[in-house]
Every structure is written in structure tokens, then in C-alpha cells.
Amino acid sequence: MIPLKLTVEGIYSYQERQTIDFTALTDAGLFGIFGAVGSGKSSILEAITYALYGETERLNARDKRAYNMMNLKSNRSYIELDFINFENRTFKVTREFKRNSKNFEDVKSPTVVLYENINEQWVPLESSNTQSIIGLSYENFKRTIIIPQGQFKEFIELGAKERTDMMKEIFQLHRFDLQDKVAALYKKNQSELDQLNGQLMGFEEINTERIIATRDKLNEERESFSKAQHTNKLLQEKFQALKSVKEDFLELSKMKALFQQLTDQQAEKEALRQRMIRFEEAHTNFFHILQTQEKLNQEDAQEQSKLQLEEAKSVELQQAIQQLSQQLQQVKPQYERLPERRISELDLELILQLINFSTEIKGLKESAQKGRDFVQKAKEQQLQCKNNIQETETLLLRLKQSKPSANELMELGQWYTKQLAIQQQETELNHQLLELKASIIDLQVDLQSKNFDATAFDSAYAAELQELETRLNTLNDEKAHLLLQQKLTQFAENLSAGSPCPLCGALEHPAIAEGMDITQELTENQRATAEINARIKSKVDQKFEIEKLLLRLQSLQVQQNDVTSKIQANKSQKSAHLLQFTWPAYSSTDESIYTQKKQELSNIEAQIVATEQIATTHQTALTDIESKLERANIKLSGLEIEEAQKQTQINQNIGHLKHLNWADYQSGERATVENEYHTLKAENLRIEQDYNTLTDRLNKLNSQFAAQNSLVQSIQERIINIRSEILHINTTIEQLLQASVFNAIDQVKETLAENLPVQKIRAELEQFQIQFETLKAQIMQLDKKLADKVYDEAVFIQQEAALEESSHHLKIMTENVAKCEQELNQLETAYEKKETLLQQQMQLNLRNDNLKQLFNLFKGAGFVQYVSSIYLRQLCDHANIRFHRMTRNQLSLQINENNEFEIIDYLNEGKSRSVKTLSGGQAFQVSLSLALALAESVQSNTKAAKNFFFIDEGFGTQDIASVNIVFETLLDLHKENRIVGIISHVEELKERIPISLSIEKDEEHGSQIFIN
């Protein structure tokens, strides 16, 4: 991918529209982008990646990317990128998003359009996905084409799996990952074959002989079935006639029997009707009032029982109150002496504390003595550690005094490095001068072969060209004269008497000129004209070719002079640099002494580090001892303070004793005193609880007794009301009896006790009457129908048996035919399926053998890893070409058994170590080497003539010599058709890069881009 033009507006610090024409930058091969921190250098790379992929390194979709990317002073963001892909096709991609005018923080989703330049027209494409156009995913684009800030070491720090996945995408290694596909095909084919073999096991007895035998048997069964079917039909018709007569006679008999039953039930139904009428009268007049009477009698009995129960409770409560009053009088004297007993309880508690304090003081004295012994021992260890530290510091001082000057060696190393760079530049400049001289000689020889004379060339060219132009003018005049003669001849030939002349208009033509044939003269004129034009064109082309050679010669001579000047400047620089060698103990031509001193410095520094570690160990031990000593002194002081506090507390407690004497308990056992204390405390608590409990219970019983008396009185009043209501209801019942058909209330209750279902009985009586009348009419109708018919049971049974036998035989025949037809169909279908399965079996067996061989070839995922490791080692070899040069052959990159990067350190006997041990500058060098090698591989894989490589970090970690080496490496890439862009703030690079962009941030107009 090579960018052609980038336009940004309203993005980050770019407020106004800015356009970068990459054509001039890419033609130079190496260009830079420079600017102050925050000016918007890295935003250019973000604009490119966002335009292509819709992704940025700093922000993702969850970060409100559209809002945060938009310039805060802008309401519209726009990115437009023109680029060429690896197929040399030209594309344009635009992304635009706008701010909601009503909500400042609401930025609408961007619109993206992808165009392709087809026949000088921008044609929009259906999809805006650029991954297939560029040939890289966003992640791998960041690792090989445009490397954002902070991501330069990502490839070297990738895990094995992520690196393998990256290699698979870049080099299309997925084409080697065939194991899963083959395994899936083999497994599927094997499953189909097993399933097919299982199916074929059920077709072993299927053959043509069996099919023919079954078909013959079917024909025989069909003939027998046809005969049995005809016989059965005749029997069926005769039996149906007999069956109809039998059913009518049976139905008539059933109806008459049922009618007799209904006739017998008429008297019973009438008695039921009278009972129903009597029950309805009793229920209507007496049911509800009797229920009320019974309910009041029950309430009266319940209230009477309740009254007896509550009166008994009142008596019980009165007896309980008297008993509690007697118990309370017995406890009261002890309760009144309780304050004095509490004082004795407090004195015993103080005496227990005095015993505890005395015991604790004894323990504190023992601990204090142990602490004093520990402090004495720690002071002795402290003195020993201080002596060890003093000895170590003396040794360390001696080593530092014997160490060579590190600054001197560093300055000397920089001098040697610069000397090497000057020599390399001298060699390269001399080589360039020789190439330029050879090119100049070749051009001079080419000019001599064209007989070029610098002094006479211009005048001779002008004179010869003037002569040819003069001859051409003469030929043109001659051609015009010949054409005029030819036209006059045509006019003369067309004149006739009486017709006007086309030239003068005369009607008479006395002397008509005779025309001549001038065709040959015109042809000769045209040939001569063409020859002259060809000679003029040849002279012009010759002059243009010579002028082009002269311009090229002039350019080479200018370059020769420039290289010569650089050689002279290099010689001056070399001499001046040699004069800067001010180290008499070293040689300017021999680095062995410097190397020896450097090794000596390294050894002494290693001893210093070891000695410092010993000193640190001693210092740590001293710190630990002093810390322990300090803690011991603090703890000892605390013990002494605590002992004094305990003694003070003892004195205070003795002064607080009121009834008891400390001397009586001082020599006693703690358990005895504690037992006496707990006994007294429990007795005091019991007396208090008993008194409070009895008082509470007496108060509650008094309250309950008053409530109980109130309840008894209310029950007595309720009984009087109930009995008054009962008397009123009895009077009402006597009045109702006098007006009814009943003589006494017992008759009413007896009738109601029947509890007849009136609705059900009424419906039952109505249904009985309907059924009786209906059945009577049906019997008369059926008698009329059977008046002239006779039924014989023996004949019916005989005919039924014959039909059953015939039907059974017909059923057997039908089943036989169906069974034979089914068997034949199954055999024919199975035979066809068997043929198909045998063909499939043959194909699957052949495919199974082929897939088995392929599976053995691609078995194990290691095949893709193996191919990936080959590509990775090749990549490592290509990277080492530059990495060796950048590190002056001190470091090398290799791949270990786990496909992970390691560093070979030739300054330490070629031993390997992790890439994570590299310094920041070394990590940049190895990452740059790998990134360039990876980009070259991508270029080779995509077969692109040119490719683009952009980095955004790293040069600030390099020293002057390393910057020179890296810069020369990037310059060499131009010869390899590589275009390299860098973003940096290193001023030395800005001065050496042939063309660059400067970005300046203006507070009013935002970031502005200028080309240098």
C-alpha cells in the first residue's frame, strides 16, 4: 500500500482542512514528519488507519471514538485517503461524521465510501472493506506497514500462538493446515461406510429368485380372493334382511316390558307427588323459624356453661392472689437488706482484682528480666555488624579507586565509533565517485559516437535546419503553382461555346489553352517534401537526444563535484577527528588497549556489584538487629510502665474496700475468694429476682381478677336477652300451627326431616309422564309394522353362522393377498436399494483408502507449525543482516525450540538470553530489523513493485553512532524500492532527511502542515 494523498479536517488538533501530497515524499524514498509534542504528528498515522480500517490505536468504539476524535471547535470531521494497492490499482476512501446540532456530545456514526479509479473515473464500490484490497488485517497492517507509537516491539513480544496466526495470514500458511479438513472428510466417509455396511447386512437374503416366487404366489392368492368375495356378498345380503326383522321384534318386546314397568309405577309416583306438596308447605312456613328457635336454645346452653366456667376461674384467681401475697411477705425482709449485701459483693470483686494484679506484676518482672538479657545480646551483634560494614566499605573504596575512568572509556568508544563511521563514509564516497566518473566517461563516449562538437554544434544545427526549411518553402511554392496549373487545365477542359467562363464570365472562348499532365511533377514534389520533413524531424530528434545527454552529463558532473566536496569535507573531518584523540595511554589505530581496559572496567564493576551486595546484606542485618533492639527497648519500657500502673491500681482498690479487709484475703487462694464472690453474687441476684417476680405476678393477677368479674357480669346479661327471644318465637310457632294442616310441631319437624329434593322430584315426575305417553305411541306404531311378518330364530342363527364363516375365510384371503403384495413391494424396493448401496459401498471404499493416505500425510498440527518455523527462521536470518550492523556484530537474533525469539550475546561467549533483557535502544534496533524483514516478506508475497513503511517512535533511544547506522539503513531501503516515513523529534534526523513535513499548532486555526 502506497499513499498518494491524505486530506484531514476537524480531526484531533486539525481544525481546518489540511492536505498532504505524498507523491513528492514517496519519490524521495525517505521522508520525515516533525513537530512539537501534541502538534498532531501521530494523528496523521491514525487518520490513515482509521480511513482504511475504521480503527485507531488510541481509541476504540467504547471510548466514544467519534466524539473524542473530532476537534472541539469543529462540527464536522472528514478524512480522505488516495492510495495504490499491491496490484497497482488506485483507490480512494472517505470517512465523514458530524456533530448533532442540538447535543454537543452526540456525534453521529461515520459514513464511509470506497472508490476505485477506473478509466480516470472514481467509481464507488459496494463494500467498504479494504482488508482484501490491501491484503492485510488491521493488526498485521500495524506490524508491517504503519507502526503506531507504543506498538513497535509488539511483534517481538507476541506469544507463539499469536505469532503463528500472524504468519499464517501474511504468508497464507492456512493452505498447509489440511489435517482438520482431511480428518473431517475421513471421519465422515468412514461413518458413511460403516452406516452403509450396517444397512447392507439387512439385504443378504434379497435376490431375484425370491422376488419371482413371491410374485407367483401373489397371483394365486388373488384368484382365491375373488371367488370368496363373490360368495360372501350373497350371504351378506340375505343375512341383512333377516337381521332387520329380528331387530324389530326384539325392539317391540323391550318396549312392551318397559311400558308394563311404567304402568306399575303410577301409584308410587302419585304418592311421591303428595309427599312433595306437604314438604313444600312445612318448609315454607316453619323451616326458618324452627332454625332460629334451635339456634337460640343452643346459645342459651352455651352461655350457661360459659358462665359456670368463668365463675370457677374467678374463684381460682382470688385464691392465687392470697397465696402470692403470703410469699411476698416472706421475701421482703431479705430484699430490704440487699444494699448491704451488694457492698460486700463489690469488696469481693475488688479483692479478686487485687489478686490478679499481684499475679500480673510477678509475670511482668520475669518478662522484664528476659528483655534486659535480649537487649544485651543484641547490642553485641550490632557492634559486630558495624565492624563488618566498615571492612566492606573499605574494600569497596579500594575497588572504585582502581577502576578505569568510565567517562574516558565512553568518550574513547564514541571516538572509535565516529572514526569507523568516517572511514565507512569515505569508502562509500570514493565508490560513488568512481561510479560517477564511469558514468560520465560512458556519456562522453556516447556523445563522441554521435560526432558531437560542442563549439560548432549549435551553429551547424541552425544553418542546416535553415537550409532544409528554405528548401521546404521552395517545394511548397512549387506545389502551389502545380496545383494552380492543374485547376486551370480542368477549367479549360470544361469550357464550351455559349457557357460562361467560371473565371471571367465570358461567353466566347476564342483561344482555349491546351492543358498538360502534371501528375508526375506533383508526385515528385510530395516525395521531396516528405524527405525534407523527415530530415528536419531527424535533426530535431538528434538535437533533443544530445541535449538530454548533455543535461544528464551536467547532472552527473554536479553530483561528481558534490561527492568530491564531500570527500574533501570527509578528509577534513577525518583530520579534525584525529586531532581530537587526546588519550596518550591509547592508540588511535589499535583498539586492543581500549578493549582490554573496557574488560578490566567490566570485571571491576562486577566485583563492585558483588561487594555492594555484601555491604547491602550486612546493612540489612544491621538494620534488622537495630529494629529488633528498638522494639525490645520499647517493649521493656512498656513492661516497666505496666508494672507501675498495676501497683497504682492495687493501691486504689485497697482504698475502695468498705466492709472487708485486704489483709484477711492477701495470703488466701484465688479460687476460694472467687467461689465466695460468685456465691454471694448469685444469692443477691436470686433475692432480687424472687422479689421482682412475685411483685409482677401479684399485679398481673389483680388485673386478671378485675377483668374476670367484668366478663361474668356480661355473660349473665346475655343469658337474660336470649331467653326473652326464645319466649317470643314459641308464641309465633303456636300461631302458625293453628293456620296450617299440621296438628302439632312434631309433625312439622318429622316432615322437614325428610329433606326431600323438590326440584329433582318435580323433574322426575314430569319425565315419567313424558316417557309413559311416548312409549305407548311407539308400541302402537311397531305393532302395525309387524302385522304380516314372522321371525324364525333357528334360520337366523344358521344364516349368521354361514356369514361369519364366509367373512372369516374372506378376511384370511384378504390378509394373504395384502401380505403377498407387501412382501413383493418390500423385496423389489429392497433389491433396488441393495443395488444402489453396493455402488455407494464401492465408491466409499475407494475414497476411504485415498483419505486414509492423506490423513497420514497431514496428521498432527505440527505441519503448519513446521512451515511457520521455516518462514520465521528465514525472517530472522533477513533481520540479522541489519541487526548485526546496528549492534556492530555484538548481538544476533535466533529462534529457539519453542519458536520464541532469543538474543545471542557475542560479548558473553555467544550465550543466549531473552529479548526482554535488551535495553530500550537495542529493543528498537531488533524491532526495526524484524519489521523491515517482515515488510520485505510481505512485499515479496504480494509481488508489489514498491511498498510503504512508516514508524512513529524509537530514535530518541539511540546514541549518535546508532542513529547514524539506523539512518544509513533507512537510506539503503530506497535502493530496494522501499518508501520509508518516520515521525521523530530528533533534530539531527530533520537536518539529514532530504524532504520532510513540519507540523505547527496554532491556537486559533489548529495544526498546520508545511513541506520542507
Order of alpha helices (4+ residues) and beta strands (2+ residues): beta-beta-alpha-beta-alpha-alpha-beta-beta-beta-beta-beta-alpha-alpha-beta-alpha-alpha-alpha-alpha-alpha-alpha-alpha-alpha-alpha-alpha-alpha-alpha-alpha-alpha-alpha-beta-beta-beta-alpha-beta-alpha-beta-alpha-beta-beta
